[in-house]
Amino acid sequence: MLKTICFFCKKNYTIDRSDTQYQRILKNPKARYVCKSCNQSMQREAQTTTGLNPDHIDKYDKYLR
Ligand SMILES: [Zn+2]
């Protein structure tokens, strides 16, 4: 288990291995965590503003590294 703060909403989260961002934050405690609800709203926004497919959301992941 790992305690982290969402980069967008600044809420505290405790994540575990089931979270896809767990390994990344484990390796780099300064890595930015984005919670599921912010992730979803980000995906929705990307879809409505750019028409991007959510499968291509990886580019946000790169951006946050
Ligand atoms: Zn959040």
N, CA, C, O and the ligand as a Tripos MOL2 file, in Angstrom:
@<TRIPOS>MOLECULE
protein
  261   259    66     0     0
PROTEIN
NO_CHARGES

@<TRIPOS>ATOM
      1 N           0.8380   -1.2020    0.0000 N.3       1 MET1
      2 CA          0.0000    0.0000    0.0000 C.3       1 MET1
      3 C           0.8760    1.2570    0.0000 C.2       1 MET1
      4 O           1.9680    1.2800    0.5690 O.2       1 MET1
      5 N           0.3730    2.2710   -0.6410 N.am      2 LEU2
      6 CA          1.1540    3.4620   -0.8610 C.3       2 LEU2
      7 C           0.2290    4.6720   -0.7260 C.2       2 LEU2
      8 O          -0.8620    4.7040   -1.2940 O.2       2 LEU2
      9 N           0.6840    5.6540    0.0280 N.am      3 LYS3
     10 CA         -0.1290    6.8570    0.1650 C.3       3 LYS3
     11 C           0.3180    7.8910   -0.8510 C.2       3 LYS3
     12 O           1.5130    8.1290   -1.0280 O.2       3 LYS3
     13 N          -0.6380    8.4950   -1.5080 N.am      4 THR4
     14 CA         -0.3010    9.4820   -2.5180 C.3       4 THR4
     15 C          -1.4060   10.5260   -2.6070 C.2       4 THR4
     16 O          -2.4740   10.3780   -2.0140 O.2       4 THR4
     17 N          -1.1300   11.5700   -3.3510 N.am      5 ILE5
     18 CA         -2.0990   12.6540   -3.5100 C.3       5 ILE5
     19 C          -2.3710   12.8420   -4.9890 C.2       5 ILE5
     20 O          -1.4460   12.8550   -5.8010 O.2       5 ILE5
     21 N          -3.6300   12.9870   -5.3350 N.am      6 CYS6
     22 CA         -3.9790   13.2000   -6.7370 C.3       6 CYS6
     23 C          -3.4550   14.5670   -7.1950 C.2       6 CYS6
     24 O          -3.6200   15.5790   -6.5150 O.2       6 CYS6
     25 N          -2.8230   14.5570   -8.3630 N.am      7 PHE7
     26 CA         -2.2340   15.7760   -8.9170 C.3       7 PHE7
     27 C          -3.2920   16.8350   -9.2040 C.2       7 PHE7
     28 O          -3.0120   18.0300   -9.1150 O.2       7 PHE7
     29 N          -4.5120   16.4030   -9.5480 N.am      8 PHE8
     30 CA         -5.5480   17.3660   -9.9330 C.3       8 PHE8
     31 C          -6.4320   17.8030   -8.7750 C.2       8 PHE8
     32 O          -6.5990   19.0000   -8.5420 O.2       8 PHE8
     33 N          -7.0010   16.8440   -8.0450 N.am      9 CYS9
     34 CA         -7.9640   17.2330   -7.0150 C.3       9 CYS9
     35 C          -7.3220   17.3470   -5.6320 C.2       9 CYS9
     36 O          -7.9740   17.7930   -4.6880 O.2       9 CYS9
     37 N          -6.0410   16.9460   -5.4970 N.am     10 LYS10
     38 CA         -5.2830   17.0810   -4.2480 C.3      10 LYS10
     39 C          -5.8630   16.2920   -3.0930 C.2      10 LYS10
     40 O          -5.5920   16.5840   -1.9280 O.2      10 LYS10
     41 N          -6.6500   15.3050   -3.4160 N.am     11 LYS11
     42 CA         -7.1660   14.4440   -2.3500 C.3      11 LYS11
     43 C          -6.1610   13.3430   -2.0560 C.2      11 LYS11
     44 O          -5.3620   12.9610   -2.9100 O.2      11 LYS11
     45 N          -6.2190   12.8460   -0.8410 N.am     12 ASN12
     46 CA         -5.3250   11.7650   -0.4440 C.3      12 ASN12
     47 C          -5.8870   10.4210   -0.8830 C.2      12 ASN12
     48 O          -7.0840   10.1630   -0.7660 O.2      12 ASN12
     49 N          -5.0070    9.5790   -1.3860 N.am     13 TYR13
     50 CA         -5.4060    8.2490   -1.8120 C.3      13 TYR13
     51 C          -4.4000    7.2410   -1.3100 C.2      13 TYR13
     52 O          -3.2090    7.5270   -1.1920 O.2      13 TYR13
     53 N          -4.8980    6.0650   -1.0190 N.am     14 THR14
     54 CA         -4.0230    4.9410   -0.7190 C.3      14 THR14
     55 C          -4.2140    3.9250   -1.8260 C.2      14 THR14
     56 O          -5.3150    3.4150   -2.0340 O.2      14 THR14
     57 N          -3.1470    3.6400   -2.5250 N.am     15 ILE15
     58 CA         -3.2540    2.7340   -3.6670 C.3      15 ILE15
     59 C          -2.4890    1.4540   -3.3790 C.2      15 ILE15
     60 O          -1.5950    1.4330   -2.5340 O.2      15 ILE15
     61 N          -2.8360    0.4070   -4.0710 N.am     16 ASP16
     62 CA         -2.1250   -0.8590   -3.9270 C.3      16 ASP16
     63 C          -1.7580   -1.3880   -5.3080 C.2      16 ASP16
     64 O          -1.9270   -0.7090   -6.3210 O.2      16 ASP16
     65 N          -1.2530   -2.6170   -5.3200 N.am     17 ARG17
     66 CA         -0.7440   -3.1970   -6.5630 C.3      17 ARG17
     67 C          -1.7670   -3.2400   -7.6840 C.2      17 ARG17
     68 O          -1.4040   -3.2690   -8.8590 O.2      17 ARG17
     69 N          -3.0310   -3.2430   -7.3310 N.am     18 SER18
     70 CA         -4.0520   -3.3330   -8.3750 C.3      18 SER18
     71 C          -4.1440   -2.0330   -9.1800 C.2      18 SER18
     72 O          -4.7140   -2.0060  -10.2700 O.2      18 SER18
     73 N          -3.5770   -0.9660   -8.6290 N.am     19 ASP19
     74 CA         -3.6090    0.3000   -9.3530 C.3      19 ASP19
     75 C          -2.4970    0.3330  -10.3980 C.2      19 ASP19
     76 O          -1.3480   -0.0070  -10.1150 O.2      19 ASP19
     77 N          -2.8620    0.7510  -11.6110 N.am     20 THR20
     78 CA         -1.8750    0.7410  -12.6950 C.3      20 THR20
     79 C          -0.7360    1.7240  -12.4520 C.2      20 THR20
     80 O           0.3340    1.5940  -13.0480 O.2      20 THR20
     81 N          -0.9540    2.6910  -11.5940 N.am     21 GLN21
     82 CA          0.0920    3.6900  -11.3580 C.3      21 GLN21
     83 C           0.9770    3.3450  -10.1570 C.2      21 GLN21
     84 O           1.9140    4.0750   -9.8320 O.2      21 GLN21
     85 N           0.6680    2.2340   -9.5100 N.am     22 TYR22
     86 CA          1.3680    1.8560   -8.2730 C.3      22 TYR22
     87 C           2.8790    1.7110   -8.4820 C.2      22 TYR22
     88 O           3.6810    2.3020   -7.7600 O.2      22 TYR22
     89 N           3.2390    0.9190   -9.4770 N.am     23 GLN23
     90 CA          4.6600    0.6440   -9.7210 C.3      23 GLN23
     91 C           5.4320    1.9290  -10.0330 C.2      23 GLN23
     92 O           6.5640    2.1220   -9.5880 O.2      23 GLN23
     93 N           4.7940    2.7830  -10.7990 N.am     24 ARG24
     94 CA          5.4400    4.0260  -11.2020 C.3      24 ARG24
     95 C           5.7230    4.9160   -9.9830 C.2      24 ARG24
     96 O           6.7960    5.5090   -9.8700 O.2      24 ARG24
     97 N           4.7610    4.9970   -9.0920 N.am     25 ILE25
     98 CA          4.9200    5.8480   -7.9270 C.3      25 ILE25
     99 C           5.8430    5.2020   -6.9040 C.2      25 ILE25
    100 O           6.5400    5.8840   -6.1520 O.2      25 ILE25
    101 N           5.8320    3.8830   -6.8920 N.am     26 LEU26
    102 CA          6.7490    3.1670   -6.0150 C.3      26 LEU26
    103 C           8.1940    3.4730   -6.3970 C.2      26 LEU26
    104 O           9.0380    3.6950   -5.5280 O.2      26 LEU26
    105 N           8.4720    3.4840   -7.6880 N.am     27 LYS27
    106 CA          9.8280    3.7490   -8.1820 C.3      27 LYS27
    107 C          10.1920    5.2090   -8.0110 C.2      27 LYS27
    108 O          11.3450    5.5410   -7.7350 O.2      27 LYS27
    109 N           9.2190    6.0720   -8.1710 N.am     28 ASN28
    110 CA          9.4770    7.4990   -8.0850 C.3      28 ASN28
    111 C           8.3920    8.1690   -7.2350 C.2      28 ASN28
    112 O           7.3250    8.5170   -7.7410 O.2      28 ASN28
    113 N           8.6760    8.3460   -5.9340 N.am     29 PRO29
    114 CA          7.6570    8.9040   -5.0380 C.3      29 PRO29
    115 C           7.1920   10.2940   -5.4510 C.2      29 PRO29
    116 O           6.1420   10.7560   -5.0020 O.2      29 PRO29
    117 N           7.9550   10.9570   -6.2930 N.am     30 LYS30
    118 CA          7.5540   12.2890   -6.7400 C.3      30 LYS30
    119 C           6.6920   12.2490   -7.9870 C.2      30 LYS30
    120 O           6.2150   13.2860   -8.4470 O.2      30 LYS30
    121 N           6.4880   11.0690   -8.5340 N.am     31 ALA31
    122 CA          5.6380   10.9320   -9.7200 C.3      31 ALA31
    123 C           4.2320   11.4030   -9.3840 C.2      31 ALA31
    124 O           3.7720   11.2560   -8.2510 O.2      31 ALA31
    125 N           3.5700   11.9550  -10.3500 N.am     32 ARG32
    126 CA          2.2450   12.5080  -10.1180 C.3      32 ARG32
    127 C           1.1780   11.4270  -10.2730 C.2      32 ARG32
    128 O           1.1150   10.7130  -11.2750 O.2      32 ARG32
    129 N           0.3620   11.3410   -9.2610 N.am     33 TYR33
    130 CA         -0.7250   10.3750   -9.2970 C.3      33 TYR33
    131 C          -1.9950   11.0830   -9.7600 C.2      33 TYR33
    132 O          -2.2780   12.2060   -9.3440 O.2      33 TYR33
    133 N          -2.7490   10.4190  -10.6150 N.am     34 VAL34
    134 CA         -4.0520   10.9390  -11.0330 C.3      34 VAL34
    135 C          -5.1050    9.9150  -10.6390 C.2      34 VAL34
    136 O          -5.0590    8.7680  -11.0850 O.2      34 VAL34
    137 N          -6.0540   10.3270   -9.8050 N.am     35 CYS35
    138 CA         -7.0490    9.3860   -9.3140 C.3      35 CYS35
    139 C          -8.0120    8.9880  -10.4320 C.2      35 CYS35
    140 O          -8.0450    9.6010  -11.4990 O.2      35 CYS35
    141 N          -8.7860    7.9520  -10.1550 N.am     36 LYS36
    142 CA         -9.6640    7.4100  -11.1970 C.3      36 LYS36
    143 C         -10.6870    8.4300  -11.6870 C.2      36 LYS36
    144 O         -10.9450    8.5300  -12.8870 O.2      36 LYS36
    145 N         -11.2710    9.1890  -10.7520 N.am     37 SER37
    146 CA        -12.3180   10.1220  -11.1940 C.3      37 SER37
    147 C         -11.7240   11.2490  -12.0310 C.2      37 SER37
    148 O         -12.3410   11.6810  -13.0050 O.2      37 SER37
    149 N         -10.5240   11.7370  -11.6630 N.am     38 CYS38
    150 CA         -9.8790   12.7670  -12.4850 C.3      38 CYS38
    151 C          -9.4590   12.1830  -13.8290 C.2      38 CYS38
    152 O          -9.5560   12.8400  -14.8650 O.2      38 CYS38
    153 N          -8.9980   10.9520  -13.7940 N.am     39 ASN39
    154 CA         -8.6220   10.2750  -15.0140 C.3      39 ASN39
    155 C          -9.8030   10.1900  -15.9660 C.2      39 ASN39
    156 O          -9.6710   10.4300  -17.1660 O.2      39 ASN39
    157 N         -10.9590    9.8450  -15.4140 N.am     40 GLN40
    158 CA        -12.1510    9.7100  -16.2410 C.3      40 GLN40
    159 C         -12.5950   11.0440  -16.8090 C.2      40 GLN40
    160 O         -12.9480   11.1420  -17.9850 O.2      40 GLN40
    161 N         -12.5750   12.0780  -15.9650 N.am     41 SER41
    162 CA        -13.0120   13.3740  -16.4820 C.3      41 SER41
    163 C         -12.0120   13.8990  -17.5000 C.2      41 SER41
    164 O         -12.3850   14.6100  -18.4330 O.2      41 SER41
    165 N         -10.7340   13.5480  -17.3240 N.am     42 MET42
    166 CA         -9.7090   13.9450  -18.2810 C.3      42 MET42
    167 C          -9.9610   13.2580  -19.6160 C.2      42 MET42
    168 O          -9.8290   13.8640  -20.6800 O.2      42 MET42
    169 N         -10.3280   11.9740  -19.5380 N.am     43 GLN43
    170 CA        -10.6070   11.2320  -20.7640 C.3      43 GLN43
    171 C         -11.8210   11.7960  -21.4820 C.2      43 GLN43
    172 O         -11.8330   11.9350  -22.7050 O.2      43 GLN43
    173 N         -12.8540   12.1200  -20.6880 N.am     44 ARG44
    174 CA        -14.0510   12.7060  -21.2870 C.3      44 ARG44
    175 C         -13.7250   14.0200  -21.9710 C.2      44 ARG44
    176 O         -14.1950   14.3080  -23.0720 O.2      44 ARG44
    177 N         -12.9080   14.8100  -21.2890 N.am     45 GLU45
    178 CA        -12.5420   16.1170  -21.8240 C.3      45 GLU45
    179 C         -11.7470   15.9550  -23.1150 C.2      45 GLU45
    180 O         -11.9740   16.6630  -24.0960 O.2      45 GLU45
    181 N         -10.8160   15.0160  -23.0940 N.am     46 ALA46
    182 CA        -10.0070   14.7700  -24.2800 C.3      46 ALA46
    183 C         -10.8810   14.3330  -25.4380 C.2      46 ALA46
    184 O         -10.6480   14.6980  -26.5910 O.2      46 ALA46
    185 N         -11.8790   13.5540  -25.1120 N.am     47 GLN47
    186 CA        -12.7720   13.0790  -26.1710 C.3      47 GLN47
    187 C         -13.6040   14.2070  -26.7460 C.2      47 GLN47
    188 O         -13.7760   14.3040  -27.9610 O.2      47 GLN47
    189 N         -14.1270   15.0700  -25.8610 N.am     48 THR48
    190 CA        -15.0090   16.1180  -26.3570 C.3      48 THR48
    191 C         -14.2190   17.2340  -27.0370 C.2      48 THR48
    192 O         -14.7100   17.8430  -27.9870 O.2      48 THR48
    193 N         -13.0020   17.5090  -26.5630 N.am     49 THR49
    194 CA        -12.2570   18.6240  -27.1380 C.3      49 THR49
    195 C         -11.4580   18.2180  -28.3660 C.2      49 THR49
    196 O         -11.3180   19.0080  -29.2990 O.2      49 THR49
    197 N         -10.9290   16.9920  -28.3810 N.am     50 THR50
    198 CA        -10.0870   16.5910  -29.5010 C.3      50 THR50
    199 C         -10.6340   15.3910  -30.2580 C.2      50 THR50
    200 O         -10.1340   15.0470  -31.3290 O.2      50 THR50
    201 N         -11.6800   14.7430  -29.6940 N.am     51 GLY51
    202 CA        -12.2050   13.5640  -30.3420 C.3      51 GLY51
    203 C         -11.3070   12.3610  -30.2100 C.2      51 GLY51
    204 O         -11.4390   11.3880  -30.9520 O.2      51 GLY51
    205 N         -10.3780   12.4300  -29.2490 N.am     52 LEU52
    206 CA         -9.4450   11.3260  -29.0590 C.3      52 LEU52
    207 C         -10.1460   10.1010  -28.5080 C.2      52 LEU52
    208 O         -11.0680   10.1950  -27.6980 O.2      52 LEU52
    209 N          -9.6900    8.9660  -28.9620 N.am     53 ASN53
    210 CA        -10.1560    7.7020  -28.4200 C.3      53 ASN53
    211 C          -9.5060    7.4990  -27.0510 C.2      53 ASN53
    212 O          -8.3100    7.7480  -26.8990 O.2      53 ASN53
    213 N         -10.2740    7.0510  -26.0490 N.am     54 PRO54
    214 CA         -9.6850    6.8490  -24.7110 C.3      54 PRO54
    215 C          -8.5230    5.8670  -24.7130 C.2      54 PRO54
    216 O          -7.6940    5.8830  -23.8030 O.2      54 PRO54
    217 N          -8.4570    5.0210  -25.7200 N.am     55 ASP55
    218 CA         -7.3290    4.0920  -25.8040 C.3      55 ASP55
    219 C          -6.0140    4.8160  -26.0360 C.2      55 ASP55
    220 O          -4.9420    4.2600  -25.7980 O.2      55 ASP55
    221 N          -6.0960    6.0430  -26.4960 N.am     56 HIS56
    222 CA         -4.8800    6.8010  -26.7850 C.3      56 HIS56
    223 C          -4.4960    7.7170  -25.6350 C.2      56 HIS56
    224 O          -3.6640    8.6110  -25.7920 O.2      56 HIS56
    225 N          -5.1050    7.4880  -24.4830 N.am     57 ILE57
    226 CA         -4.9080    8.3770  -23.3490 C.3      57 ILE57
    227 C          -3.4960    8.2420  -22.7680 C.2      57 ILE57
    228 O          -3.1040    9.0170  -21.8960 O.2      57 ILE57
    229 N          -2.7500    7.2750  -23.2460 N.am     58 ASP58
    230 CA         -1.3700    7.0860  -22.8110 C.3      58 ASP58
    231 C          -0.5440    8.3550  -22.9150 C.2      58 ASP58
    232 O           0.3950    8.5550  -22.1440 O.2      58 ASP58
    233 N          -0.8910    9.2140  -23.8700 N.am     59 LYS59
    234 CA         -0.0920   10.4180  -24.0330 C.3      59 LYS59
    235 C          -0.1800   11.3100  -22.8000 C.2      59 LYS59
    236 O           0.7460   12.0730  -22.5230 O.2      59 LYS59
    237 N          -1.2780   11.2240  -22.0590 N.am     60 TYR60
    238 CA         -1.3560   11.9780  -20.8180 C.3      60 TYR60
    239 C          -0.4370   11.3690  -19.7680 C.2      60 TYR60
    240 O           0.1600   12.0690  -18.9500 O.2      60 TYR60
    241 N          -0.3450   10.0680  -19.8160 N.am     61 ASP61
    242 CA          0.5140    9.3700  -18.8890 C.3      61 ASP61
    243 C           1.9570    9.8080  -19.0950 C.2      61 ASP61
    244 O           2.6750   10.0680  -18.1300 O.2      61 ASP61
    245 N           2.3760    9.8880  -20.3320 N.am     62 LYS62
    246 CA          3.7260   10.3540  -20.6490 C.3      62 LYS62
    247 C           3.9320   11.7850  -20.1750 C.2      62 LYS62
    248 O           4.9660   12.1300  -19.6020 O.2      62 LYS62
    249 N           2.9440   12.5870  -20.4230 N.am     63 TYR63
    250 CA          3.0060   13.9910  -20.0460 C.3      63 TYR63
    251 C           3.2150   14.1700  -18.5440 C.2      63 TYR63
    252 O           3.8760   15.1080  -18.0990 O.2      63 TYR63
    253 N           2.6390   13.2510  -17.7790 N.am     64 LEU64
    254 CA          2.7040   13.3840  -16.3190 C.3      64 LEU64
    255 C           3.9750   12.8040  -15.7120 C.2      64 LEU64
    256 O           4.2250   12.9840  -14.5200 O.2      64 LEU64
    257 N           4.7670   12.1250  -16.4980 N.am     65 ARG65
    258 CA          5.9860   11.5330  -15.9510 C.3      65 ARG65
    259 C           6.9900   12.5820  -15.5140 C.2      65 ARG65
    260 O           8.0690   12.2410  -15.0320 O.2      65 ARG65
    261 ZN         -8.2740   13.4120   -8.4560 Zn       66 ZN66
@<TRIPOS>BOND
     1     1     2 1
     2     2     3 1
     3     3     4 2
     4     3     5 am
     5     5     6 1
     6     6     7 1
     7     7     8 2
     8     7     9 am
     9     9    10 1
    10    10    11 1
    11    11    12 2
    12    11    13 am
    13    13    14 1
    14    14    15 1
    15    15    16 2
    16    15    17 am
    17    17    18 1
    18    18    19 1
    19    19    20 2
    20    19    21 am
    21    21    22 1
    22    22    23 1
    23    23    24 2
    24    23    25 am
    25    25    26 1
    26    26    27 1
    27    27    28 2
    28    27    29 am
    29    29    30 1
    30    30    31 1
    31    31    32 2
    32    31    33 am
    33    33    34 1
    34    34    35 1
    35    35    36 2
    36    35    37 am
    37    37    38 1
    38    38    39 1
    39    39    40 2
    40    39    41 am
    41    41    42 1
    42    42    43 1
    43    43    44 2
    44    43    45 am
    45    45    46 1
    46    46    47 1
    47    47    48 2
    48    47    49 am
    49    49    50 1
    50    50    51 1
    51    51    52 2
    52    51    53 am
    53    53    54 1
    54    54    55 1
    55    55    56 2
    56    55    57 am
    57    57    58 1
    58    58    59 1
    59    59    60 2
    60    59    61 am
    61    61    62 1
    62    62    63 1
    63    63    64 2
    64    63    65 am
    65    65    66 1
    66    66    67 1
    67    67    68 2
    68    67    69 am
    69    69    70 1
    70    70    71 1
    71    71    72 2
    72    71    73 am
    73    73    74 1
    74    74    75 1
    75    75    76 2
    76    75    77 am
    77    77    78 1
    78    78    79 1
    79    79    80 2
    80    79    81 am
    81    81    82 1
    82    82    83 1
    83    83    84 2
    84    83    85 am
    85    85    86 1
    86    86    87 1
    87    87    88 2
    88    87    89 am
    89    89    90 1
    90    90    91 1
    91    91    92 2
    92    91    93 am
    93    93    94 1
    94    94    95 1
    95    95    96 2
    96    95    97 am
    97    97    98 1
    98    98    99 1
    99    99   100 2
   100    99   101 am
   101   101   102 1
   102   102   103 1
   103   103   104 2
   104   103   105 am
   105   105   106 1
   106   106   107 1
   107   107   108 2
   108   107   109 am
   109   109   110 1
   110   110   111 1
   111   111   112 2
   112   111   113 am
   113   113   114 1
   114   114   115 1
   115   115   116 2
   116   115   117 am
   117   117   118 1
   118   118   119 1
   119   119   120 2
   120   119   121 am
   121   121   122 1
   122   122   123 1
   123   123   124 2
   124   123   125 am
   125   125   126 1
   126   126   127 1
   127   127   128 2
   128   127   129 am
   129   129   130 1
   130   130   131 1
   131   131   132 2
   132   131   133 am
   133   133   134 1
   134   134   135 1
   135   135   136 2
   136   135   137 am
   137   137   138 1
   138   138   139 1
   139   139   140 2
   140   139   141 am
   141   141   142 1
   142   142   143 1
   143   143   144 2
   144   143   145 am
   145   145   146 1
   146   146   147 1
   147   147   148 2
   148   147   149 am
   149   149   150 1
   150   150   151 1
   151   151   152 2
   152   151   153 am
   153   153   154 1
   154   154   155 1
   155   155   156 2
   156   155   157 am
   157   157   158 1
   158   158   159 1
   159   159   160 2
   160   159   161 am
   161   161   162 1
   162   162   163 1
   163   163   164 2
   164   163   165 am
   165   165   166 1
   166   166   167 1
   167   167   168 2
   168   167   169 am
   169   169   170 1
   170   170   171 1
   171   171   172 2
   172   171   173 am
   173   173   174 1
   174   174   175 1
   175   175   176 2
   176   175   177 am
   177   177   178 1
   178   178   179 1
   179   179   180 2
   180   179   181 am
   181   181   182 1
   182   182   183 1
   183   183   184 2
   184   183   185 am
   185   185   186 1
   186   186   187 1
   187   187   188 2
   188   187   189 am
   189   189   190 1
   190   190   191 1
   191   191   192 2
   192   191   193 am
   193   193   194 1
   194   194   195 1
   195   195   196 2
   196   195   197 am
   197   197   198 1
   198   198   199 1
   199   199   200 2
   200   199   201 am
   201   201   202 1
   202   202   203 1
   203   203   204 2
   204   203   205 am
   205   205   206 1
   206   206   207 1
   207   207   208 2
   208   207   209 am
   209   209   210 1
   210   210   211 1
   211   211   212 2
   212   211   213 am
   213   213   214 1
   214   214   215 1
   215   215   216 2
   216   215   217 am
   217   217   218 1
   218   218   219 1
   219   219   220 2
   220   219   221 am
   221   221   222 1
   222   222   223 1
   223   223   224 2
   224   223   225 am
   225   225   226 1
   226   226   227 1
   227   227   228 2
   228   227   229 am
   229   229   230 1
   230   230   231 1
   231   231   232 2
   232   231   233 am
   233   233   234 1
   234   234   235 1
   235   235   236 2
   236   235   237 am
   237   237   238 1
   238   238   239 1
   239   239   240 2
   240   239   241 am
   241   241   242 1
   242   242   243 1
   243   243   244 2
   244   243   245 am
   245   245   246 1
   246   246   247 1
   247   247   248 2
   248   247   249 am
   249   249   250 1
   250   250   251 1
   251   251   252 2
   252   251   253 am
   253   253   254 1
   254   254   255 1
   255   255   256 2
   256   255   257 am
   257   257   258 1
   258   258   259 1
   259   259   260 2
@<TRIPOS>SUBSTRUCTURE
     1 MET1         2 RESIDUE 1 A MET
     2 LEU2         6 RESIDUE 1 A LEU
     3 LYS3        10 RESIDUE 1 A LYS
     4 THR4        14 RESIDUE 1 A THR
     5 ILE5        18 RESIDUE 1 A ILE
     6 CYS6        22 RESIDUE 1 A CYS
     7 PHE7        26 RESIDUE 1 A PHE
     8 PHE8        30 RESIDUE 1 A PHE
     9 CYS9        34 RESIDUE 1 A CYS
    10 LYS10       38 RESIDUE 1 A LYS
    11 LYS11       42 RESIDUE 1 A LYS
    12 ASN12       46 RESIDUE 1 A ASN
    13 TYR13       50 RESIDUE 1 A TYR
    14 THR14       54 RESIDUE 1 A THR
    15 ILE15       58 RESIDUE 1 A ILE
    16 ASP16       62 RESIDUE 1 A ASP
    17 ARG17       66 RESIDUE 1 A ARG
    18 SER18       70 RESIDUE 1 A SER
    19 ASP19       74 RESIDUE 1 A ASP
    20 THR20       78 RESIDUE 1 A THR
    21 GLN21       82 RESIDUE 1 A GLN
    22 TYR22       86 RESIDUE 1 A TYR
    23 GLN23       90 RESIDUE 1 A GLN
    24 ARG24       94 RESIDUE 1 A ARG
    25 ILE25       98 RESIDUE 1 A ILE
    26 LEU26      102 RESIDUE 1 A LEU
    27 LYS27      106 RESIDUE 1 A LYS
    28 ASN28      110 RESIDUE 1 A ASN
    29 PRO29      114 RESIDUE 1 A PRO
    30 LYS30      118 RESIDUE 1 A LYS
    31 ALA31      122 RESIDUE 1 A ALA
    32 ARG32      126 RESIDUE 1 A ARG
    33 TYR33      130 RESIDUE 1 A TYR
    34 VAL34      134 RESIDUE 1 A VAL
    35 CYS35      138 RESIDUE 1 A CYS
    36 LYS36      142 RESIDUE 1 A LYS
    37 SER37      146 RESIDUE 1 A SER
    38 CYS38      150 RESIDUE 1 A CYS
    39 ASN39      154 RESIDUE 1 A ASN
    40 GLN40      158 RESIDUE 1 A GLN
    41 SER41      162 RESIDUE 1 A SER
    42 MET42      166 RESIDUE 1 A MET
    43 GLN43      170 RESIDUE 1 A GLN
    44 ARG44      174 RESIDUE 1 A ARG
    45 GLU45      178 RESIDUE 1 A GLU
    46 ALA46      182 RESIDUE 1 A ALA
    47 GLN47      186 RESIDUE 1 A GLN
    48 THR48      190 RESIDUE 1 A THR
    49 THR49      194 RESIDUE 1 A THR
    50 THR50      198 RESIDUE 1 A THR
    51 GLY51      202 RESIDUE 1 A GLY
    52 LEU52      206 RESIDUE 1 A LEU
    53 ASN53      210 RESIDUE 1 A ASN
    54 PRO54      214 RESIDUE 1 A PRO
    55 ASP55      218 RESIDUE 1 A ASP
    56 HIS56      222 RESIDUE 1 A HIS
    57 ILE57      226 RESIDUE 1 A ILE
    58 ASP58      230 RESIDUE 1 A ASP
    59 LYS59      234 RESIDUE 1 A LYS
    60 TYR60      238 RESIDUE 1 A TYR
    61 ASP61      242 RESIDUE 1 A ASP
    62 LYS62      246 RESIDUE 1 A LYS
    63 TYR63      250 RESIDUE 1 A TYR
    64 LEU64      254 RESIDUE 1 A LEU
    65 ARG65      258 RESIDUE 1 A ARG
    66 ZN66       261 GROUP 0 **** ****
